[in-house]
Amino acid sequence: MERRGSDMKRKSSKDNTANLFNRYVWLVDIIYRKGNITFEEINGCWQRAALNLEGEDIPLRTFHNHRKAIEDMFDINIECDKRNGYRYYIENREDMERGGVRTWLLNTFAVNNLINESHKLKERILFEKIPSGQKYLTPIIEAMRDTLAIELTYQSFWRDEPSTFEVQPYSIKIFKQRWYLIAYSPYKEQIFIYALDRIKNLEVTDQKFRLPEDFDGEMFFSECFGIILGDDIDPERVVIKVRNNQERYIRALPLHHSQEEEKVTPDYTIFSYYIRPTYDFMQELLSHGANVEVLSPQWFRKEIAGVVAEQHSVYHYQEKEKS
């Protein structure tokens, strides 16, 4: 009986912690979406929330305790505008809107809470599937936090057999529905990128390492389109012409942070980038078909033209065979 009681107590403690965390996310989400809101309005929203099983009020003292916990946990400050009717707002809202892991986590949990509040909509809310590999996220993040090396058993696309080696985890990145590990190899004295879904096994070692003070994950990829570094390709100015209203999509979701509009006409728009014209960037441009044309640099334009010509010959050959 004692063991059963102890297990129940641990489960209850975990449930309470999870419930508190969900409350924090709910509170941030409500204030963020409203822009500014009074405590009375917050309480009204709380009374209708699915998390509030009993439909109870939120005590003012509890609200302020949540504010403090949110500041400590997420580094998000909920301030009060006393001159405007004691309305609460998020002080560092601009930081959240710039993206990053904090925004990603909050958005993930906020959507999860919203789905839980609308059980009938679960089958109507569709997500992109991410290949297996998420199970390694937790140990990798913990190793990054504790600056501990990890031992990977990794199956590269280019090798027949997996290999096992030790790396120092610097950063993680998600791109095109895949998680990637950016890690330094002491053996090869170089930074490599590993897809998490290609990892066969992972062990956190007790070997400490020192993260270089000048390492910045965003800066590391600042000249790249996605996950390909293209060390053998210098960054340069790339200019493209976009037709058939496709510019609206590119304007709304820029291909790269350096994107600028050079010229706008009724028929087309000219965009420019300062980027490494790598294979994945070429694939992205090709995915837009004839709506996107590379104007410069000339070598990159010729490379894409070569791919288009090869595609044409493949289709043309197949059509001739059918006839």
Beta strands, then each sheet from edge to edge (+ up, - down):
strand 1: 37-38
strand 2: 78-81
strand 3: 87-90
strand 4: 148-154
strand 5: 163-175
strand 6: 178-185
strand 7: 190-195
strand 8: 199-208
strand 9: 236-243
strand 10: 260-264
strand 11: 268-275
strand 12: 292-296
sheet 1: 1+ 3- 2+
sheet 2: 7+ 6- 5+ 4- 8+
sheet 3: 10+ 11- 9+ 12-
end
